């Protein structure tokens, strides 16, 4: 097993452990999941697959560097410096903010006054 593949396996194990133990698994309505064994969102795994897949495309001549970067991501995830899928969470919060900023037609006295 190469160092990069080991880092990928450890990263996915961290993602799964955090999602199960820290309650990061939520339903569509924003409440905790009642599943017997909650699994993290697929986007969390997808971000790890993309990062380590791109690192795996490095040429063999620089083999230790991608593994070192991969283990750096593992350490950053462990220390809560890097959160897989955080860009998706930011996009979701921006979408909910935009929904809250929509205007509604005036009602009451303001609507009858012209």
Backbone torsions as a table, in degrees:
resi	resn	phi	psi	omega
1	UNK	NA	132.1	179.9
2	UNK	-80.5	165.1	179.4
3	UNK	-64.1	-34.7	-179.5
4	UNK	-69.7	-41.0	179.1
5	UNK	-67.5	-37.9	176.2
6	UNK	-62.6	-40.9	177.7
7	UNK	-63.9	-40.1	178.4
8	UNK	-62.6	-44.9	179.3
9	UNK	-63.9	-40.4	179.4
10	UNK	-67.6	-38.1	178.1
11	UNK	-62.9	-45.1	179.2
12	UNK	-66.4	-34.4	176.3
13	UNK	-65.8	-40.1	176.6
14	UNK	-64.0	-41.9	179.3
15	UNK	-60.9	-46.3	-179.6
16	UNK	-65.3	-45.2	-179.1
17	UNK	-60.5	-45.8	-179.2
18	UNK	-65.5	-40.6	-178.6
19	UNK	-65.3	-38.3	-177.5
20	UNK	-76.6	-43.4	-173.6
21	UNK	-86.8	-29.6	-175.8
22	UNK	-100.5	7.0	174.8
23	UNK	68.1	35.9	178.8
24	UNK	-82.6	-1.8	180.0
25	UNK	-91.0	118.6	-178.8
26	UNK	-127.2	159.5	176.7
27	UNK	-89.5	-177.6	-179.1
28	UNK	-64.9	-28.9	-177.5
29	UNK	-87.0	4.8	176.5
30	UNK	84.5	11.3	179.8
31	UNK	-101.0	163.3	179.2
32	UNK	-64.0	144.9	178.3
33	UNK	-73.8	145.4	177.1
34	UNK	-106.8	16.3	178.9
35	UNK	-66.2	148.5	-179.2
36	UNK	-60.9	-39.4	176.2
37	UNK	-133.0	94.7	-177.1
38	UNK	-67.9	137.6	178.3
39	UNK	-110.3	149.1	179.2
40	UNK	-68.1	164.1	178.0
41	UNK	-63.2	145.6	179.4
42	UNK	-61.7	-26.1	179.9
43	UNK	-64.8	-28.1	177.0
44	UNK	-67.4	-42.5	176.6
45	UNK	-68.7	-37.0	-178.0
46	UNK	-64.0	-37.9	179.0
47	UNK	-64.9	-38.2	177.3
48	UNK	-67.7	-41.2	179.2
49	UNK	-61.9	-42.4	-179.7
50	UNK	-66.1	-46.0	-178.3
51	UNK	-62.2	-50.8	-176.6
52	UNK	-74.6	-26.0	174.6
53	UNK	-67.3	-42.3	177.8
54	UNK	-66.4	-41.2	177.7
55	UNK	-63.9	-31.2	179.6
56	UNK	-72.3	-15.1	178.9
57	UNK	-81.2	-3.5	179.9
58	UNK	-65.8	146.8	179.9
59	UNK	-65.7	157.7	-177.0
60	UNK	-64.3	-22.9	-177.7
61	UNK	-68.0	-23.0	178.7
62	UNK	-112.9	35.3	-172.6
63	UNK	-54.9	-40.4	-178.0
64	UNK	-70.7	-26.2	-175.9
65	UNK	-65.8	-49.2	177.8
66	UNK	-61.2	-36.0	178.0
67	UNK	-65.6	-40.3	178.5
68	UNK	-64.6	-41.9	177.4
69	UNK	-65.7	-41.0	178.3
70	UNK	-60.4	-45.3	178.1
71	UNK	-68.3	-27.5	174.1
72	UNK	-64.0	-39.3	175.4
73	UNK	-64.3	-36.9	178.8
74	UNK	-64.2	-45.7	179.2
75	UNK	-64.0	-41.3	178.8
76	UNK	-64.6	-37.8	176.5
77	UNK	-67.2	-41.5	-179.9
78	UNK	-63.4	-37.1	-178.9
79	UNK	-88.8	6.5	-178.7
80	UNK	61.7	29.1	173.7
81	UNK	-85.5	-37.5	177.7
82	UNK	-117.0	129.9	177.7
83	UNK	-118.2	111.5	178.6
84	UNK	-59.2	137.2	179.6
85	UNK	79.8	7.7	-177.5
86	UNK	-67.8	-27.8	176.7
87	UNK	-66.6	-35.6	177.0
88	UNK	-67.2	-38.4	178.9
89	UNK	-66.7	-38.7	178.4
90	UNK	-66.1	-40.0	178.4
91	UNK	-65.6	-38.6	179.0
92	UNK	-66.8	-39.2	179.0
93	UNK	-69.9	-34.3	176.0
94	UNK	-66.7	-36.5	178.6
95	UNK	-66.9	-40.7	178.9
96	UNK	-69.9	-32.8	175.5
97	UNK	-65.2	-42.2	179.6
98	UNK	-64.7	-35.1	177.8
99	UNK	-67.1	-33.1	179.0
100	UNK	-74.0	-18.6	-178.1
101	UNK	-93.5	2.4	179.9
102	UNK	-69.3	149.2	-179.2
103	UNK	-93.3	147.6	177.0
104	UNK	-116.9	154.6	-179.8
105	UNK	-64.3	145.4	-179.3
106	UNK	-65.3	146.8	178.6
107	UNK	-127.9	162.1	174.9
108	UNK	79.6	-143.3	-175.0
109	UNK	-65.1	-34.1	-178.8
110	UNK	-67.3	-29.6	-179.0
111	UNK	-77.1	-32.1	-178.1
112	UNK	-84.4	-21.0	179.7
113	UNK	-80.6	120.6	179.2
114	UNK	-124.6	NA	NA
